[in-house]
Amino acid sequence: MSNVGPIGRLGRWSATHGRIVAAIWIVLVVGLGALAPRVESALSGAGWEDSGSESVQVRETAQDAFQGNVSSALTVVVASETVTIDDPAFQQTVARVEEHLEAHDSIASVTPPSQAAGTISADSRTAIVLGGAADDPTGMVRAADDMKGELSEVAAPGTTVSVTGASGMWSDFNEANKEAMLKSELLSWPVTLAILIVAFGALIAAGLPLLLTILSLAASAGSLVVAAQLFDVSIWAMNFALMFALALGIDYALFIVVRFRAALLGSKLSRAEAAAITMDTAGKAVLFSGLTVLIALSAVMLVPSPAFRSMALGIMLSVVFVLGATLTLLPAVLAKLGTGVNRFALPWVHEGEHRSARFAHWGARLWSKPALYGIPALVALLVLAAPVLGLRTGMPSIAVVPSEDSSRVGYEQVVTAFGPGAPGQLQLVGPAADMEEAQRIASADPGIAQASPPQTGADGFGMVQAVPRMDPSDPELGQTVDRLRDALPADVLLGGAAAENYDLETALNRYTPLVIGVVLALGFVLLLLAFQAPLVAAIGVITSLLATAAAFGVARLIFQEGHLSGLLGFESQGFLDAWGPVFFFAMIFAISMDYTVFLLSSAKEHWDSSHDAREAMIGGLAHSGRVVLAAAAVMVAVFFTFALSGPLPPKEMGVILGVAVLLDALLVRLLLMPVAMRLAGRAAWWRPVWVAKALPEVKFGH
């Protein structure tokens, strides 16, 4: 019996207790999977806010004091091109809208249109009915889901009814996003299976990653439903969980199955011992990879936004389940299959082959001529990364919603009738005695088109509603918000949907450097723990940064400048959505470190056995290059299918992540990183005395 470490012993136990392992996973998946069908209705569409911001405080104060006249209230636009509000048909439509709103439990109050409140246009062809929020923002998005179809149907001939505002926009966006995600998933699965069959060379082996993905997704979806009973969980958490479960399930299964084939078919080991050795080597690398992914994503929790934290949670749950299945269920299944893992193999497959002659040849070429290949790769990455210096970010505009959707139609009607700043109305809330002064200050500000007379609410509060001169996504709006906050009386706070977006964007700009710093520092520490070599750990982190910067440089050219907008079918906002830098950075870094661990674990295995820097570099490529390339091919295919989806944010996600993985695999992991190891030579694996004393020794060979 082989002498293996804890992960190897877990692999051996799983291989020899397959029925127990299977039973545990059946109970887990069936128990949580039974909840999975409820995931779409249980998860929320809101949470895009800075929880501790002034604007959120305004919303919470106004919720009770002004009968739900807050940022999440439903804005219902009644419009006509042929009749005015004095026409019986128009009045009938307004009355029906008010009746429907009053009948819904999520509506606290109904405010009819009036000239005094500025909710009837100058030409009397557009009117706004406000449905005050009786629920939290998530509940109001669901209210928009329930009501927008019914309200559109009450329109009398010659009139239209559209639900807009923040809740209406998120309702339409989530619906379009769900349809787009479903379309992308249906497209990505057959593409993924085809690549896996080529990568594994056998139908049975190719099915193993999909098995891990399906089981992990069912468990993840069920656990998100449970989490949603405790706090708001964004619907995006499920979307990201799906992507990462598929991507990591493929990565991990590739690495494990290739190593198992070599251990079983290249020796006379039993199935259980082959599983033990596989998990003691490749399984250990998978564990470190999973921990790196979890650490990178945990840094996103620093951002004080429910949507961000729940999205990170969703991905982390999927990683935990994929990791658990890879370390327990996969060795049990492999031991059961034995040589059957190669059943239905393609003609060119060499059973038991672990070392790739082509990648060994590539490694030898890089070793002999590092500058010839390394300098062009570095220059290419730096050229692609250069545009990132001019990257602009902003919160999503109405352009992320399909042009025919209710919220976008209503938004454009409001802009036409009341001016560009009308959809981004600001709310000034404070003691009633201070509100006349607040109105005077707002009216005098150059960024404000109109400030309404003060309204008096409950508990001694007053409110002034101020209409900006500019579009809600215009950067000048932020300047107006800051200027007003500096000038208003101390007890008067400024909020509204546009201010909430601005506050979240400000928080993201503030936290992005912190999140990036934490991710880089923790990534370095984990690589140092795994490989005991500071220089190798630094190479892994720095090269990961290059691919990430290059991906965001490409993102600027496409999404900010509008290149390829016609081909990809989107309308440029003139900026990248503000969540991109922090959230996509964590995701890209997590994936990049995944490949880094695979490559370096193979290199470390060769270094430990030979103490030859050349053998470490070439052997690492020969044993992991094919896995990295195959895994990257699947990821790129999956991510680029999201680039074909409808709404803009999934396109941003698909393009940025797809480009990042493509560059990371081809230019960084399989070229620049081996060149860096070549230039460092033996120093790459230098192990300081303090590291040897402080850290337990970790070996990836057997």
BAVODO-237910 format. One record per residue (C-alpha): x, y, z; residue in one letter. Coordinates in Angstrom, 3 decimals, padded with zeros to 6 digits. Layout:
         px         py         pz   r
          X          Y          Z   a
...
! end
This chain:
         px         py         pz   r
    000.000    000.000    000.000   m
    001.402    003.382   -001.039   s
    002.423    005.944    001.551   n
    000.250    008.966    000.776   v
   -000.779    012.156    002.548   g
   -004.234    013.204    003.864   p
   -005.707    013.991    000.421   i
   -004.374    010.689   -000.936   g
   -005.873    008.826    002.033   r
   -009.207    010.547    001.389   l
   -008.986    009.423   -002.235   g
   -008.224    005.831   -001.191   r
   -011.088    005.816    001.330   w
   -013.495    007.200   -001.292   s
   -012.337    004.574   -003.791   a
   -012.865    001.697   -001.352   t
   -016.131    003.039    000.115   h
   -017.860    004.000   -003.114   g
   -021.343    003.106   -001.907   r
   -021.059    005.280    001.197   i
   -019.710    008.203   -000.846   v
   -022.477    007.783   -003.423   a
   -025.119    007.601   -000.705   a
   -023.861    010.808    000.936   i
   -023.943    012.660   -002.363   w
   -027.380    011.281   -003.267   i
   -028.779    012.527    000.050   v
   -027.047    015.887   -000.369   l
   -028.075    016.438   -003.980   v
   -031.621    015.143   -003.579   v
   -032.130    017.129   -000.371   g
   -030.826    020.425   -001.737   l
   -031.804    019.660   -005.322   g
   -035.456    019.421   -004.277   a
   -035.251    023.132   -003.494   l
   -033.496    024.008   -006.764   a
   -036.698    024.574   -008.841   p
   -037.572    027.412   -006.456   r
   -034.316    029.267   -007.080   v
   -035.677    031.654   -009.735   e
   -038.500    032.857   -007.485   s
   -036.470    032.826   -004.256   a
   -033.605    035.006   -005.469   l
   -033.885    038.764   -005.766   s
   -033.367    041.254   -008.534   g
   -032.227    044.161   -006.400   a
   -029.454    044.785   -003.868   g
   -027.373    047.076   -006.114   w
   -026.626    049.614   -003.406   e
   -024.037    050.730   -000.885   d
   -025.762    049.576    002.299   s
   -024.205    052.296    004.466   g
   -024.699    055.194    002.071   s
   -026.601    058.457    002.588   e
   -028.984    057.626   -000.268   s
   -030.011    054.315    001.313   v
   -030.626    056.182    004.585   q
   -032.913    058.572    002.661   v
   -034.856    055.651    001.208   r
   -035.307    054.028    004.620   e
   -036.440    057.320    006.181   t
   -038.839    058.204    003.365   a
   -040.325    054.699    003.281   q
   -042.519    055.446    006.316   d
   -042.527    059.238    006.350   a
   -043.755    059.648    002.757   f
   -045.875    056.516    002.173   q
   -043.311    054.722    000.055   g
   -042.397    057.645   -002.216   n
   -038.861    056.318   -002.535   v
   -036.418    055.193   -005.221   s
   -037.997    051.742   -005.487   s
   -041.562    053.031   -006.024   a
   -043.258    052.058   -009.278   l
   -043.328    054.824   -011.883   t
   -046.218    054.177   -014.271   v
   -046.214    056.299   -017.424   v
   -049.476    056.889   -019.293   v
   -048.856    058.453   -022.700   a
   -050.571    059.162   -025.977   s
   -049.615    060.629   -029.343   e
   -053.182    061.581   -030.229   t
   -055.094    062.618   -027.088   v
   -054.420    064.646   -023.920   t
   -055.162    064.020   -020.271   i
   -058.485    065.849   -020.671   d
   -059.712    063.145   -023.069   d
   -062.045    060.519   -021.518   p
   -059.925    057.645   -022.905   a
   -056.785    059.046   -021.263   f
   -058.625    059.626   -017.967   q
   -060.057    056.112   -018.101   q
   -056.557    054.669   -018.510   t
   -055.247    056.700   -015.554   v
   -058.160    055.541   -013.394   a
   -057.582    051.878   -014.269   r
   -053.872    052.208   -013.479   v
   -054.690    053.701   -010.063   e
   -057.165    050.878   -009.339   e
   -054.627    048.190   -010.179   h
   -051.960    049.818   -008.047   l
   -054.302    050.241   -005.056   e
   -055.235    046.554   -005.243   a
   -051.634    045.297   -004.926   h
   -050.179    044.504   -001.504   d
   -046.767    045.933   -002.386   s
   -048.177    049.415   -003.023   i
   -048.393    051.699    000.034   a
   -049.976    054.687   -001.696   s
   -051.035    055.913   -005.118   v
   -050.157    059.448   -006.204   t
   -052.219    060.578   -009.211   p
   -050.694    062.864   -011.850   p
   -050.951    066.609   -011.305   s
   -049.635    069.831   -012.795   q
   -048.537    071.086   -009.351   a
   -046.342    068.016   -008.741   a
   -044.866    068.261   -012.233   g
   -046.160    064.833   -013.263   t
   -048.206    066.029   -016.246   i
   -046.206    067.145   -019.274   s
   -046.532    070.613   -020.804   a
   -048.434    069.199   -023.786   d
   -050.671    067.091   -021.471   s
   -049.918    063.941   -023.479   r
   -047.795    062.225   -020.810   t
   -048.715    061.630   -017.153   a
   -047.025    059.770   -014.305   i
   -048.820    057.733   -011.656   v
   -046.608    056.860   -008.689   l
   -047.105    053.595   -006.782   g
   -045.474    054.064   -003.356   g
   -043.376    051.160   -002.107   a
   -044.797    049.059    000.722   a
   -042.025    046.491    000.346   d
   -038.232    046.498    000.182   d
   -036.477    047.012   -003.185   p
   -036.439    043.266   -003.878   t
   -040.172    043.062   -003.205   g
   -040.802    046.032   -005.484   m
   -038.925    044.358   -008.344   v
   -041.228    041.361   -007.858   r
   -044.216    043.747   -007.789   a
   -043.075    045.126   -011.148   a
   -042.812    041.529   -012.405   d
   -046.414    040.908   -011.343   d
   -047.977    044.128   -012.550   m
   -046.258    045.344   -015.724   k
   -048.156    042.934   -017.982   g
   -051.522    043.673   -016.367   e
   -050.982    047.429   -016.441   l
   -050.055    047.450   -020.124   s
   -053.381    045.771   -020.882   e
   -055.563    048.434   -019.183   v
   -054.589    051.082   -021.736   a
   -057.583    052.482   -023.586   a
   -057.324    052.863   -027.383   p
   -054.879    055.602   -028.289   g
   -052.938    055.363   -024.998   t
   -050.040    053.295   -023.663   t
   -049.062    052.263   -020.133   v
   -045.425    051.523   -019.204   s
   -043.863    050.616   -015.849   v
   -040.453    052.247   -015.432   t
   -038.234    053.558   -012.634   g
   -035.548    051.533   -010.858   a
   -037.841    048.608   -009.989   s
   -039.279    048.420   -013.500   g
   -035.812    048.568   -015.047   m
   -034.437    045.751   -012.873   w
   -037.555    043.678   -013.545   s
   -037.091    043.970   -017.305   d
   -033.337    043.503   -017.098   f
   -033.593    040.368   -014.960   n
   -036.131    038.867   -017.347   e
   -033.996    039.620   -020.402   a
   -030.917    038.403   -018.558   n
   -032.593    035.115   -017.606   k
   -033.622    034.461   -021.210   e
   -030.150    035.343   -022.458   a
   -028.475    033.107   -019.887   m
   -030.739    030.206   -020.823   l
   -029.920    030.691   -024.500   k
   -026.202    030.849   -023.732   s
   -026.371    027.733   -021.569   e
   -028.208    025.758   -024.256   l
   -025.525    026.788   -026.747   l
   -022.581    026.187   -024.424   s
   -023.429    022.632   -023.315   w
   -023.068    020.883   -026.714   p
   -019.961    022.956   -027.491   v
   -018.518    021.990   -024.114   t
   -019.265    018.303   -024.643   l
   -017.610    018.343   -028.077   a
   -014.433    019.951   -026.694   i
   -014.402    017.535   -023.760   l
   -014.651    014.510   -026.053   i
   -011.646    015.781   -028.022   v
   -009.749    016.685   -024.822   a
   -010.392    013.408   -023.001   f
   -010.451    011.251   -026.098   g
   -013.212    009.066   -024.652   a
   -016.947    009.552   -024.235   l
   -017.149    008.144   -020.697   i
   -014.266    010.282   -019.451   a
   -015.771    013.357   -021.119   a
   -019.015    012.845   -019.221   g
   -017.363    013.007   -015.796   l
   -016.980    016.827   -015.685   p
   -020.609    017.223   -016.687   l
   -021.601    014.831   -013.889   l
   -019.689    016.950   -011.375   l
   -021.239    020.123   -012.769   t
   -024.829    018.878   -012.662   i
   -024.518    017.561   -009.104   l
   -022.734    020.684   -007.895   s
   -025.266    022.968   -009.568   l
   -028.212    021.160   -008.004   a
   -026.625    021.402   -004.558   a
   -025.587    025.041   -005.116   s
   -029.047    026.082   -006.288   a
   -030.676    024.449   -003.278   g
   -028.226    026.054   -000.867   s
   -028.915    029.469   -002.436   l
   -032.634    028.966   -001.799   v
   -031.806    028.252    001.861   v
   -029.563    031.337    002.000   a
   -032.340    033.453    000.474   a
   -034.504    032.716    003.524   q
   -031.913    034.484    005.683   l
   -030.967    037.464    003.472   f
   -031.391    038.807   -000.066   d
   -029.498    036.794   -002.672   v
   -029.126    038.275   -006.136   s
   -030.421    036.274   -009.095   i
   -026.968    036.843   -010.596   w
   -025.546    034.550   -007.916   a
   -027.111    031.604   -009.732   m
   -025.818    032.757   -013.118   n
   -022.242    033.024   -011.870   f
   -022.545    029.795   -009.894   a
   -023.529    028.004   -013.103   l
   -020.532    029.357   -014.995   m
   -018.014    028.557   -012.301   f
   -019.442    025.109   -011.569   a
   -019.085    024.253   -015.250   l
   -015.649    025.843   -015.644   a
   -014.073    024.426   -012.476   l
   -015.786    021.057   -012.803   g
   -014.119    020.695   -016.198   i
   -010.755    021.978   -014.971   d
   -010.614    019.697   -011.968   y
   -011.947    016.608   -013.726   a
   -009.450    017.058   -016.564   l
   -006.533    017.248   -014.161   f
   -007.699    014.300   -012.045   i
   -008.762    011.983   -014.887   v
   -005.555    012.502   -016.879   v
   -003.503    011.708   -013.770   r
   -005.655    008.679   -012.890   f
   -005.212    007.231   -016.367   r
   -001.453    007.540   -016.032   a
   -001.426    006.011   -012.547   a
   -003.688    003.078   -013.443   l
   -002.696    002.252   -017.005   l
    000.964    003.141   -016.765   g
    001.638    000.767   -013.840   s
    000.329   -002.327   -012.111   k
   -001.450   -000.450   -009.319   l
   -004.906   -001.427   -008.152   s
   -007.792    000.939   -008.807   r
   -007.841    002.107   -005.182   a
   -004.084    002.754   -005.118   e
   -004.266    004.567   -008.456   a
   -006.994    006.768   -006.989   a
   -004.899    007.359   -003.842   a
   -001.810    008.408   -005.798   i
   -003.913    010.548   -008.135   t
   -005.448    012.447   -005.238   m
   -002.114    012.712   -003.431   d
   -000.687    014.549   -006.453   t
   -003.326    016.075   -008.713   a
   -005.918    016.137   -005.921   g
   -003.607    018.224   -003.770   k
   -003.199    020.712   -006.635   a
   -006.976    020.849   -007.066   v
   -007.400    021.581   -003.349   l
   -004.934    024.472   -003.481   f
   -006.574    025.723   -006.655   s
   -010.006    025.667   -005.028   g
   -008.700    027.479   -001.960   l
   -007.156    030.138   -004.205   t
   -010.489    030.649   -005.986   v
   -012.324    030.918   -002.659   l
   -009.806    033.410   -001.293   i
   -009.999    035.594   -004.422   a
   -013.786    035.678   -004.281   l
   -013.957    036.225   -000.526   s
   -012.267    039.597   -001.054   a
   -015.397    040.753   -002.940   v
   -017.236    040.469    000.386   m
   -015.434    043.661    001.408   l
   -017.740    045.658   -000.899   v
   -020.762    046.747    001.219   p
   -023.367    045.788   -001.366   s
   -025.892    042.931   -000.938   p
   -025.771    042.116   -004.655   a
   -021.976    041.816   -004.702   f
   -021.777    039.784   -001.525   r
   -024.487    037.362   -002.590   s
   -022.931    036.900   -006.062   m
   -019.598    036.088   -004.440   a
   -021.429    033.726   -002.084   l
   -023.115    031.952   -004.992   g
   -019.808    031.319   -006.750   i
   -018.117    030.232   -003.513   m
   -020.890    027.730   -002.816   l
   -020.522    026.260   -006.293   s
   -016.744    026.023   -005.791   v
   -017.202    024.256   -002.440   v
   -019.534    021.673   -003.962   f
   -017.341    021.142   -007.046   v
   -014.304    020.790   -004.803   l
   -016.094    018.345   -002.502   g
   -017.296    016.236   -005.420   a
   -013.847    016.253   -007.033   t
   -012.076    015.103   -003.864   l
   -014.587    012.393   -002.888   t
   -017.094    011.408   -005.569   l
   -014.718    011.545   -008.538   l
   -012.126    009.097   -007.110   p
   -014.993    006.776   -006.142   a
   -016.379    006.849   -009.695   v
   -012.915    006.449   -011.242   l
   -012.155    003.448   -009.047   a
   -015.472    001.921   -010.052   k
   -014.787    002.527   -013.760   l
   -011.147    001.460   -013.730   g
   -010.015    000.955   -017.332   t
   -013.618    001.638   -018.329   g
   -012.791    005.333   -018.084   v
   -011.415    004.962   -021.621   n
   -014.550    003.296   -022.964   r
   -015.675    004.586   -026.375   f
   -012.216    006.082   -026.943   a
   -011.261    007.964   -030.089   l
   -008.806    006.171   -032.419   p
   -005.817    008.436   -031.747   w
   -005.980    008.209   -027.944   v
   -002.974    006.624   -026.230   h
   -004.178    005.070   -023.019   e
   -002.127    005.899   -019.981   g
   -000.261    008.715   -021.706   e
    000.419    011.488   -019.201   h
    003.433    013.330   -020.619   r
    002.799    015.252   -023.837   s
    005.682    015.053   -026.304   a
    004.428    018.172   -028.100   r
    004.390    020.280   -024.947   f
    007.767    018.866   -023.909   a
    009.110    019.983   -027.289   h
    007.504    023.400   -026.813   w
    009.076    023.695   -023.356   g
    012.513    022.816   -024.761   a
    012.117    025.487   -027.436   r
    011.204    028.111   -024.825   l
    014.181    027.063   -022.709   w
    016.614    027.442   -025.595   s
    015.226    030.742   -026.956   k
    013.356    032.539   -024.141   p
    013.780    036.068   -025.534   a
    012.535    035.085   -029.005   l
    009.152    034.061   -027.578   y
    008.974    035.937   -024.283   g
    009.535    039.479   -025.580   i
    006.751    039.393   -028.255   p
    004.324    037.889   -025.715   a
    005.158    040.570   -023.158   l
    004.868    043.359   -025.739   v
    001.511    042.008   -026.956   a
    000.118    041.935   -023.419   l
    001.408    045.434   -022.633   l
   -000.057    046.842   -025.875   v
   -003.437    045.269   -025.110   l
   -003.257    046.488   -021.508   a
   -002.367    050.109   -022.424   a
   -005.986    051.242   -023.069   p
   -006.909    050.337   -019.484   v
   -005.343    053.658   -018.407   l
   -008.295    055.483   -019.993   g
   -010.989    053.099   -018.747   l
   -014.135    054.849   -017.501   r
   -016.793    053.190   -015.358   t
   -020.387    054.045   -014.503   g
   -023.567    052.492   -013.236   m
   -025.706    050.856   -015.931   p
   -027.929    053.170   -017.937   s
   -031.294    052.323   -019.446   i
   -029.306    051.073   -022.469   a
   -028.871    047.703   -020.710   v
   -032.610    047.058   -021.152   v
   -033.961    045.907   -024.557   p
   -035.488    048.819   -026.487   s
   -038.969    047.286   -026.649   e
   -039.288    046.598   -022.902   d
   -041.765    048.536   -020.785   s
   -039.200    050.278   -018.571   s
   -037.198    051.586   -021.531   r
   -040.289    052.757   -023.405   v
   -041.513    054.557   -020.272   g
   -038.078    056.029   -019.607   y
   -037.857    057.510   -023.091   e
   -041.401    058.884   -022.808   q
   -040.468    060.610   -019.532   v
   -037.286    062.067   -021.065   v
   -039.202    063.382   -024.083   t
   -041.965    064.908   -021.951   a
   -040.086    066.182   -018.886   f
   -036.394    066.475   -019.851   g
   -033.271    064.262   -019.642   p
   -032.925    064.480   -015.864   g
   -036.520    063.557   -015.007   a
   -035.858    059.779   -014.668   p
   -033.012    060.567   -012.218   g
   -035.013    062.722   -009.817   q
   -033.192    063.443   -006.547   l
   -034.884    063.408   -003.141   q
   -033.857    065.806   -000.368   l
   -035.164    064.644    003.017   v
   -034.737    066.250    006.424   g
   -036.491    068.198    009.186   p
   -039.482    070.086    007.750   a
   -038.091    073.366    009.093   a
   -034.995    073.056    006.891   d
   -036.703    072.205    003.638   m
   -037.412    075.692    002.313   e
   -033.701    076.426    002.582   e
   -032.983    073.083    000.913   a
   -035.298    074.004   -001.971   q
   -033.609    077.400   -002.357   r
   -030.148    075.784   -002.488   i
   -031.280    073.124   -004.974   a
   -033.022    075.673   -007.225   s
   -029.859    077.782   -007.346   a
   -027.584    074.876   -008.295   d
   -026.540    074.901   -011.966   p
   -027.074    071.149   -012.229   g
   -030.748    071.297   -011.166   i
   -033.512    072.102   -013.664   a
   -036.345    072.275   -011.145   q
   -036.895    071.802   -007.395   a
   -040.452    071.182   -006.151   s
   -041.975    072.975   -003.163   p
   -041.404    071.086    000.128   p
   -043.779    068.257    001.030   q
   -044.519    067.518    004.672   t
   -044.472    063.903    005.790   g
   -044.818    061.966    009.029   a
   -042.581    062.387    012.080   d
   -041.687    065.999    011.233   g
   -039.857    065.176    007.996   f
   -040.008    067.196    004.810   g
   -039.036    066.366    001.213   m
   -037.963    068.360   -001.824   v
   -037.778    066.598   -005.193   q
   -035.112    067.999   -007.513   a
   -034.892    067.238   -011.240   v
   -031.313    067.341   -012.610   p
   -030.504    068.877   -015.981   r
   -028.564    065.820   -017.133   m
   -029.168    062.124   -017.825   d
   -028.867    059.849   -014.743   p
   -025.779    058.129   -016.203   s
   -024.004    061.428   -016.994   d
   -020.827    061.844   -014.863   p
   -021.906    065.446   -014.177   e
   -024.747    064.121   -012.044   l
   -022.216    062.910   -009.473   g
   -020.699    066.378   -009.334   q
   -024.158    067.843   -008.745   t
   -024.839    065.344   -005.948   v
   -021.528    066.144   -004.223   d
   -022.072    069.891   -004.590   r
   -025.567    069.741   -003.119   l
   -024.496    067.563   -000.207   r
   -021.808    070.087    000.676   d
   -024.256    073.022    000.504   a
   -027.424    071.580    002.107   l
   -028.225    072.059    005.805   p
   -026.467    069.493    007.994   a
   -029.619    067.469    008.749   d
   -030.863    067.315    005.150   v
   -029.861    064.165    003.271   l
   -029.872    063.555   -000.470   l
   -031.098    060.333   -002.075   g
   -033.109    058.933   -004.959   g
   -032.406    056.127   -007.439   a
   -029.740    058.110   -009.325   a
   -028.017    059.035   -006.052   a
   -028.078    055.375   -004.962   e
   -026.329    054.429   -008.197   n
   -023.781    057.184   -007.698   y
   -023.129    056.141   -004.092   d
   -022.610    052.518   -005.144   l
   -020.258    053.607   -007.921   e
   -018.319    055.737   -005.421   t
   -018.093    052.796   -003.021   a
   -016.866    050.531   -005.815   l
   -014.188    053.053   -006.781   n
   -013.172    053.236   -003.124   r
   -013.085    049.494   -002.508   y
   -011.629    048.321   -005.833   t
   -007.973    049.046   -004.913   p
   -008.499    047.367   -001.528   l
   -010.091    044.261   -003.072   v
   -007.343    044.007   -005.706   i
   -004.651    044.414   -003.053   g
   -006.209    041.774   -000.789   v
   -006.632    039.330   -003.688   v
   -003.018    039.757   -004.788   l
   -001.638    039.488   -001.255   a
   -003.677    036.405   -000.322   l
   -002.937    034.808   -003.697   g
    000.784    035.282   -003.101   f
    000.539    033.827    000.420   v
   -001.315    030.737   -000.803   l
    001.159    030.157   -003.650   l
    003.987    030.582   -001.154   l
    002.363    028.034    001.133   l
    001.886    025.605   -001.761   a
    005.280    025.909   -003.453   f
    007.560    027.246   -000.690   q
    009.334    029.500   -003.227   a
    008.814    033.306   -003.012   p
    010.034    033.986   -006.560   l
    007.759    031.387   -008.150   v
    004.835    032.733   -006.107   a
    005.624    036.282   -007.270   a
    005.880    035.125   -010.901   i
    002.464    033.492   -010.594   g
    000.821    036.648   -009.210   v
    002.513    039.184   -011.521   i
    001.845    037.236   -014.716   t
   -001.815    036.869   -013.685   s
   -002.026    040.662   -013.466   l
   -000.792    041.035   -017.054   l
   -003.593    038.937   -018.554   a
   -006.171    040.719   -016.399   t
   -004.960    044.185   -017.440   a
   -004.943    043.141   -021.103   a
   -008.532    041.855   -020.838   a
   -009.715    045.171   -019.391   f
   -007.784    047.025   -022.098   g
   -009.744    045.084   -024.707   v
   -012.933    045.770   -022.714   a
   -012.333    049.511   -022.988   r
   -011.937    049.308   -026.768   l
   -015.114    047.261   -027.179   i
   -017.544    048.538   -024.553   f
   -016.358    052.103   -023.906   q
   -015.268    053.027   -027.424   e
   -017.929    050.903   -029.146   g
   -015.685    048.841   -031.443   h
   -017.434    045.618   -032.556   l
   -020.751    046.903   -031.126   s
   -022.486    046.091   -034.402   g
   -021.046    042.585   -034.545   l
   -021.871    041.840   -030.905   l
   -025.227    043.609   -031.055   g
   -025.099    046.162   -028.242   f
   -025.389    049.899   -027.685   e
   -022.268    051.397   -026.078   s
   -022.841    053.375   -022.873   q
   -019.497    055.152   -023.219   g
   -018.164    053.353   -020.150   f
   -017.791    049.932   -018.564   l
   -020.311    048.987   -015.879   d
   -018.835    049.986   -012.532   a
   -018.947    046.515   -011.017   w
   -016.641    045.172   -013.746   g
   -013.207    046.115   -012.371   p
   -013.725    044.694   -008.891   v
   -015.907    041.671   -009.612   f
   -014.442    040.562   -012.916   f
   -010.932    041.079   -011.553   f
   -011.636    038.626   -008.729   a
   -013.135    036.109   -011.174   m
   -010.298    036.428   -013.706   i
   -007.646    036.175   -011.020   f
   -009.349    033.096   -009.571   a
   -009.367    031.339   -012.952   i
   -005.823    032.458   -013.739   s
   -004.536    031.114   -010.429   m
   -006.339    027.871   -011.199   d
   -004.070    027.372   -014.218   y
   -001.069    028.677   -012.286   t
   -001.484    026.016   -009.617   v
   -001.828    023.247   -012.211   f
    001.315    024.319   -014.059   l
    003.425    025.032   -010.989   l
    002.351    021.866   -009.171   s
    003.657    019.803   -012.086   s
    006.837    021.893   -012.219   a
    007.309    021.545   -008.439   k
    006.892    017.779   -008.730   e
    009.748    017.647   -011.244   h
    011.886    020.043   -009.220   w
    011.495    017.956   -006.070   d
    012.569    014.804   -007.911   s
    015.429    016.290   -009.978   s
    016.429    019.710   -008.572   h
    016.974    020.628   -012.210   d
    015.370    023.944   -013.237   a
    015.240    022.880   -016.891   r
    013.458    019.617   -016.103   e
    011.062    021.453   -013.769   a
    010.015    023.910   -016.475   m
    009.840    021.450   -019.371   i
    008.316    018.662   -017.286   g
    005.708    021.018   -015.849   g
    004.627    022.013   -019.359   l
    004.743    018.437   -020.648   a
    002.478    017.154   -017.860   h
    000.050    020.060   -017.465   s
    000.121    022.010   -020.742   g
   -002.464    019.844   -022.473   r
   -004.817    020.076   -019.479   v
   -004.451    023.872   -019.275   v
   -005.065    024.251   -023.015   l
   -008.112    021.958   -023.022   a
   -009.615    023.571   -019.915   a
   -009.048    027.034   -021.384   a
   -010.686    026.019   -024.667   a
   -013.817    024.948   -022.795   v
   -013.868    028.113   -020.673   m
   -013.400    030.396   -023.674   v
   -016.217    028.613   -025.505   a
   -018.525    028.893   -022.475   v
   -017.724    032.550   -021.806   f
   -018.002    033.623   -025.435   f
   -021.492    032.121   -025.662   t
   -022.489    034.679   -023.021   f
   -021.074    037.391   -025.289   a
   -023.826    036.437   -027.746   l
   -026.599    036.933   -025.169   s
   -029.060    039.823   -025.137   g
   -028.396    042.384   -022.365   p
   -025.132    044.309   -022.159   l
   -023.777    043.156   -018.743   p
   -023.660    039.446   -019.718   p
   -021.865    040.481   -022.911   k
   -019.307    042.396   -020.833   e
   -018.866    039.372   -018.606   m
   -018.538    036.928   -021.501   g
   -016.097    039.038   -023.520   v
   -013.894    040.119   -020.614   i
   -013.662    036.660   -019.052   l
   -013.292    034.939   -022.427   g
   -010.492    037.271   -023.563   v
   -008.791    036.988   -020.169   a
   -008.786    033.177   -020.241   v
   -007.616    033.113   -023.869   l
   -004.710    035.470   -023.166   l
   -003.871    033.822   -019.869   d
   -003.670    030.323   -021.313   a
   -001.898    031.088   -024.598   l
    000.380    034.010   -023.751   l
    000.879    033.719   -019.998   v
    000.669    030.144   -018.670   r
    002.001    028.372   -021.763   l
    004.546    031.003   -022.792   l
    005.440    033.916   -020.512   l
    005.403    032.039   -017.223   m
    007.702    029.213   -018.473   p
    010.012    031.901   -019.911   v
    010.082    033.648   -016.509   a
    010.955    030.311   -014.876   m
    013.687    029.824   -017.475   r
    015.189    033.253   -016.752   l
    015.009    032.715   -012.991   a
    016.613    029.259   -013.246   g
    017.337    027.605   -009.906   r
    016.525    030.860   -008.089   a
    012.871    030.317   -008.983   a
    012.759    027.445   -006.508   w
    014.893    029.078   -003.812   w
    013.430    028.290   -000.409   r
    014.478    030.787    002.304   p
    015.287    029.480    005.762   v
    012.385    031.381    007.302   w
    009.974    029.735    004.852   v
    011.329    026.283    005.671   a
    010.884    026.970    009.388   k
    007.508    028.716    009.242   a
    005.639    026.608    006.677   l
    004.928    022.875    006.464   p
    006.559    021.239    003.466   e
    004.121    020.487    000.640   v
    005.000    017.986   -002.094   k
    003.042    017.357   -005.298   f
    004.966    014.265   -006.366   g
    004.648    010.731   -005.125   h
! end
